[in-house]
C-alpha cells in the first residue's frame, strides 16, 4: 500500500466535541466494552468447553463472539486512550490498521448471520439429516471461507481508501477511522471509491439479507406445518435471538453504507455506527444467553464447576 499522502497522522474528533460530555462518553464506552468483551468471551468459552453445546449452532455462535470481540477491540480501546491521554491523534498507518481490523469482522459477520439462518432452516426443516449436512468439517470450512472473504473485502476497502491523497485537513469527524469520514477528507475525486463501497456492501449487505430472509420464509413455512402449539413455540424460540440480532445489525449497516451520497450526515452516522460497531456486539451475548435455555444451563454448570474447584 503506497502512501501518496502529505498527512502522516489523523485527529479523531470523537462522538462529541463538547469537553463536558467526554467524561460521560468515556464511562459509557468503558462499561459497554467491558460488558461486551466479558460476555463474548463467556459465550466463546461455553460453546468451546461444554459438551451439551457441541453443535453447529453453538459453533457459529462462538465464531460470532470472536468477530464481536475483534470488532469492539478495534475501536473502543483507542477511543478510551484518546480520552485518557487527551490526545486524539492516530497515525496514518494506525488508522489504516484500525479500518482493516474493523471492516473484517463486520463483513464476515454479515455472511455469518446468513449462514446461521440457513443452519436454523436445516435444523428445523430437515432435522434427521442435520448432522450430516452441517457436519463439524462443514462448520470449520465455512468459518474459514467466511474469514477469507471478509478479509478480502476489508483489504479492498482499506487499500482503496488509503491510496487517496490527504493534503491539509486531517480531522476525522467520527469516533474511529471509518470510510465515509475519510473520503470526505481526501483531496481527490472519490467517486470510484464510493462505487466500490456501494458495490461491495450491496453484495454483502443486500445479498446476505436476502439469503437470510429466504431462509426464514422456509423456516416459518416449516414451523406452520407443525401441529402442536408447543412444537411451534420451541421452533420459534430457537430463531428468536437470531432474528433480533439480524434486524439490528443489517438495518444499521445498510443505512450507513447503502444510500445516496446526498443523504450523508456524519453526525447521524456516528450514532448508527455506534449501534452496529459497539452496541450490537455487546448485546449479542446478552440476547443469546437470556433467550437460550441451553446457554443458561451451561453457564450454571460452569459456575458450579468453578465453585467446586475453589472449595477443594
JOMO-V595881 format. One record per pair of residues at least 24 apart in sequence whose C-alpha atoms are under 7 Angstrom apart, sorted by the first residue. I is the first residue (numbers start at 1). J is the second residue. If there is no record, write none. Layout:
<<I	J> <I	J>>
This chain:
<<1	159> <1	163> <2	163> <3	163> <4	163> <4	164> <4	165> <5	165> <5	166> <5	167> <6	166> <6	167> <7	166> <7	167> <7	168> <7	170> <8	91> <8	92> <9	89> <9	90> <9	91> <9	92> <10	89> <10	90> <10	91> <10	92> <10	170> <10	171> <10	172> <11	88> <11	89> <11	90> <11	170> <11	171> <11	172> <12	88> <12	89> <12	171> <12	172> <12	173> <12	174> <12	175> <12	176> <13	88> <13	171> <13	172> <13	173> <13	174> <13	175> <14	173> <14	174> <14	175> <15	174> <15	175> <15	270> <22	83> <26	80> <26	83> <29	76> <32	282> <33	72> <33	76> <35	282> <36	281> <36	282> <37	69> <39	285> <40	65> <40	69> <40	285> <41	65> <43	285> <46	298> <50	298> <56	134> <56	136> <56	139> <57	119> <60	116> <64	109> <67	105> <67	109> <68	281> <70	105> <71	102> <71	105> <71	106> <71	277> <72	277> <72	278> <74	98> <74	101> <74	102> <75	176> <79	175> <95	177> <96	158> <96	162> <98	177> <99	158> <99	177> <99	178> <100	154> <100	155> <100	158> <103	154> <104	150> <104	151> <104	154> <105	150> <107	150> <107	204> <108	146> <108	147> <108	150> <110	204> <110	205> <110	208> <111	146> <111	204> <111	208> <113	246> <114	208> <114	209> <114	211> <114	212> <117	212> <117	215> <117	216> <118	215> <121	215> <121	218> <121	219> <124	219> <124	235> <125	219> <125	222> <160	193> <164	188> <174	270> <198	257> <198	258> <201	257> <201	258> <202	258> <205	250> <205	254> <241	287> <241	288> <241	291> <245	284> <249	276> <249	280> <252	276>>
